[in-house]
Amino acid sequence: MTDSSSRRTTDAVVVRRRVTAFVIDAVLIVIFAAIGRASHTEGILAGLWTTSWPFLLALVVGWVLSLAWRAPLAVVRTGLPVWAITVAGGMLLRAVTGQGVQIAFVIVAASVLLLFLVGWRGLLALLRRRSRTRS
């Protein structure tokens, strides 16, 4: 393998890792919205976009502000700021557009999104650490 083809392979892996991390975050936000809608016996698909979009837009802002693509799998460096910006931005967008931001919802959303956006990165870090100690 030549240096240039090796570099292209490495670059492709890095890009794939970044895209995959972002997609996981976005899918988890949609799952969060679907769970919330289902728990209130609302039509899941009917209002899924309405519930999801503020958090999805805030997720994009969180990725940009935290420079998440530099370390997309990092728990503290990426997971925590992306989570905080996603929750704060999502709530702000919900408030501005007349959607509910009751304190109970803020607490539940912050907790679930912490588990989702930081949790998967933490689990991955733990699994990677375990596999390194076994080899």
matplotlib code that plots the C-alpha trace (Angstrom):
import matplotlib.pyplot as plt

x = [0.0, 1.4, 1.5, -1.2, -3.6, -2.9, -3.7, -6.9, -7.9, -7.2, -9.1, -12.1, -12.1, -12.0, -14.8, -16.9, -16.3, -17.4, -20.5, -21.5, -21.1, -23.3, -25.9, -26.0, -26.6, -29.4, -31.1, -31.0, -32.7, -35.4, -35.8, -36.0, -38.8, -40.7, -40.5, -41.8, -44.7, -45.5, -45.4, -48.1, -50.2, -49.7, -49.3, -45.7, -45.2, -47.7, -45.8, -42.3, -40.8, -42.4, -40.9, -37.5, -36.5, -35.5, -33.2, -31.8, -31.0, -29.4, -27.4, -25.9, -25.1, -23.6, -21.4, -20.2, -19.5, -17.8, -15.8, -17.1, -15.7, -12.2, -12.9, -16.5, -16.2, -14.8, -17.0, -15.9, -14.5, -17.4, -20.3, -20.8, -20.7, -22.9, -25.4, -25.5, -25.9, -28.5, -30.6, -30.2, -30.7, -33.6, -35.4, -34.8, -36.1, -39.1, -39.8, -39.5, -41.8, -44.5, -43.8, -43.8, -40.8, -42.2, -39.6, -40.5, -39.9, -36.6, -35.4, -36.5, -35.1, -31.8, -31.5, -32.5, -30.3, -27.4, -27.8, -28.2, -25.6, -22.9, -23.8, -23.1, -19.7, -19.0, -20.1, -17.9, -14.9, -15.4, -15.6, -12.5, -10.6, -11.6, -10.6, -7.1, -6.5, -7.4, -5.0]
y = [0.0, 3.4, 6.4, 8.2, 5.2, 4.6, 8.2, 8.0, 5.0, 6.7, 9.8, 7.7, 6.1, 9.4, 10.8, 7.7, 8.0, 11.6, 11.0, 7.9, 9.8, 12.6, 10.2, 8.3, 11.6, 12.6, 9.2, 9.2, 12.6, 11.3, 8.3, 10.6, 12.6, 9.4, 8.0, 11.3, 11.4, 7.8, 8.4, 11.1, 8.9, 11.3, 10.2, 9.3, 9.9, 12.7, 15.1, 13.6, 16.3, 19.1, 17.6, 16.7, 19.7, 22.1, 19.5, 18.5, 22.1, 22.6, 19.4, 20.9, 24.1, 21.9, 20.1, 23.3, 25.2, 22.3, 21.4, 17.9, 16.6, 16.8, 14.2, 12.9, 9.9, 11.8, 11.7, 14.9, 16.9, 16.3, 14.5, 16.9, 20.2, 18.7, 17.5, 20.9, 22.9, 20.5, 20.7, 24.5, 25.3, 22.9, 24.4, 27.9, 27.0, 25.3, 28.4, 30.8, 28.7, 28.4, 24.7, 23.7, 24.1, 23.1, 22.4, 18.7, 18.4, 20.3, 17.9, 14.8, 16.0, 16.9, 13.5, 11.4, 13.3, 13.1, 9.3, 9.2, 11.8, 11.2, 7.6, 6.0, 7.6, 6.5, 2.9, 2.9, 4.2, 1.5, -1.2, 0.1, 0.2, -3.4, -4.7, -3.0, -4.5, -8.0, -7.7]
z = [0.0, -1.0, 1.4, -0.6, -0.6, 3.1, 3.8, 1.8, 3.8, 7.1, 5.9, 5.0, 8.4, 10.1, 8.0, 8.6, 12.3, 12.3, 10.2, 12.2, 15.5, 14.3, 12.9, 16.2, 18.1, 15.7, 15.8, 19.6, 19.6, 17.4, 19.7, 22.7, 20.9, 20.0, 23.5, 24.9, 22.4, 23.2, 26.9, 26.5, 24.2, 21.4, 17.8, 17.5, 13.8, 13.5, 15.7, 15.6, 13.5, 15.6, 18.7, 17.3, 15.1, 18.0, 19.4, 16.1, 15.1, 18.6, 18.0, 14.8, 16.7, 19.5, 17.0, 15.5, 18.7, 20.4, 17.2, 17.8, 14.5, 16.0, 18.6, 17.9, 20.3, 23.2, 26.3, 28.0, 25.2, 22.8, 24.6, 27.5, 25.4, 22.7, 25.3, 27.1, 23.9, 22.6, 25.7, 26.2, 22.5, 22.1, 25.0, 23.8, 20.3, 21.9, 24.0, 21.0, 18.9, 21.6, 22.5, 26.2, 28.4, 31.7, 34.4, 34.5, 30.8, 31.0, 33.8, 31.9, 28.6, 30.2, 31.9, 29.0, 26.5, 29.0, 29.0, 25.2, 24.0, 26.6, 27.5, 24.2, 24.1, 27.6, 26.8, 23.7, 25.7, 28.3, 25.6, 23.9, 27.2, 28.0, 24.6, 24.9, 28.4, 27.0, 24.1]

ax = plt.figure().add_subplot(projection="3d")
ax.plot(x, y, z, "-o")
ax.set_aspect("equal")
plt.show()
